[in-house]
Amino acid sequence: MRVDNYRQRVLKPLAVNLGIPRLNFQILRRTMATQAQNMGSVKDIQAHLRHAKADTTANEYMQELSESMQQMVGSVYLMLASGSEQNHGSDDLQQNATKPADRDNVKLLK
């Protein structure tokens, strides 16, 4: 299968289903590197991405995700998934950030 064909047949429909503007191999590689940073060393990720230098992996492909940022994203996700338009206090958001979302009621934003 040609790369352009794969982009048209698989990646573009997947991006539409996920509600993201664009999806390509570069985005997938950078997402994998960022998500894997707590699962292995930079050298492990460098080997997986087949980079010659670990600096390329660490400086160009991996983004730091602080604990507070992860909590904020989880809280916003839960608030959006619940369909609530109420203002939630930061204490409510932090407490709800660690609770699993009810997958049956999740709505995708388009």
Secondary structure, 3 states (H helix, E strand, C coil): CCHHHHHHHHHHHHHHHHCCCCCCHHHHHHHHHHHHCCCCCHHHHHHHHCCCCHHHHHHHHCCCCCHHHHHHHHHHHHHHHHCCCCCCCHHHHHHHHCCCCCHHHCCCCC
